[in-house]
Amino acid sequence: MANRHRGEINAILDGSEWTLCLTLGALAELEDAFAASDMGALLKRFSTSPLSARDAAKIIAAGLKGGGNNLSLEEVAQMQVEGGAAGFAHIVSQLLAATFGESKPEQSTANP
């Protein structure tokens, strides 16, 4: 069972349930993969730029590795999920939310 307090999620990939977690080591690998200078730059990249299928595979592979499952990027790229591309996008979204927190709209401090 995933522990959201530790940034874990569960996902069904290829019909099996997996635990994914972007540990510090997994985040460091993603910094390298996305040429990000730090976690803030990585979060900005994920928040402001569209993610390709290859990007999603990198994020899911890092999450699987952080969850204790050492699968290659090629193995992850061959996996299937219910919902196809939208299913993969949902997994990535849930994993990033568990790692970086839910995004909340900024509240205005201006007087009406």
N, C-alpha and C positions, 0 to 999 in steps of 0.2 A: 504494500500500500504506500502510495506516495505521501511524503510529508511536505506540504506547501510551505511550512515554516523554514524548511531547509532548501526551498526552491525546486522541489521535485514535482514532476507530473507523471501520470501514467498515460500511455498511448498504445493503441492497438496497431501493430505493424505486422504485415504478413500473417494476420490472424492470431498473433500472440501478443500478450500484454507485456510491455516493457516499461521500466522506470527510466526517466530521463532527468538529468540535472546538469546545469551549467556550473560546474565547480570552478574554483579559481584557475586550476590548470586548464580546464576546457575553455574558459574565457581567454586565457593567454594564447591558446592555440587559435581561437577565433580572431584575436587581435592580429596575429601574424597572417592568417588567411585573408583578412580584409584590409591589411596594411593600416590598421588603426593604432595610434600612438598610446592610447589608454582606454579604460572602460567607458569613459564619457564619450570619446570619439566613436567607440564601437556602438554605443547606444544611439548616438546621433545618426550614425550610418543606417542602423536598423529602423530608426524613426522617420527618416527623411528621404531615403532612397528606396525605389522598388527593389524587391528581392527576386532574383532569378530562381529557377528550379535548382540550379547548382548551389546557389546561396542557401536555399532551404535544406538541401542535402548536407551541406557543411555544418549547419546549425544543429540539425537532427543528429548527425554523426557525433558531434561534440557532446550533445546532451546524452546520447547513449553511452559514450565513453565515460562521462561524468557519473552516470548511473551504474557504472561497473561492467558495461558491455562493450568490449573492444572490437567494434566492427569497422571495416574499412569504408572509405567514402564510396567506393564502387559497390560494396555490399548494400549499403544504405540506399544508393541510387537505384538498385534493383528491387527494393521493397515496394509493396503495395499497401494502400490504406483505403478504407471505405471513404468514398467521397472524392477519390482521385486528387487532383491538384488542390481543390478546396480543403480536403482532409489534411493534406500536408501543411497547407497554409494555417489551418486551425492549430495543428500541433506546434508549429513554430510560434504562433501568436501566444498560445498558452505557456510555452516554455519561456519566452521572453518576459511575459507578464509575471511569471513565478520568480524569475531571476531579478528583474529590475523593478518590479512593482507595477501595479495597475496604473495606467496613465489617467490623469484627472485633468479636466479643463482648468485652465488658470482662472482664478477669480480676480475680477477687476477691483481695484482699490479706488477707482475714480468715483467722485460724487455724481449721482444721476442728475 
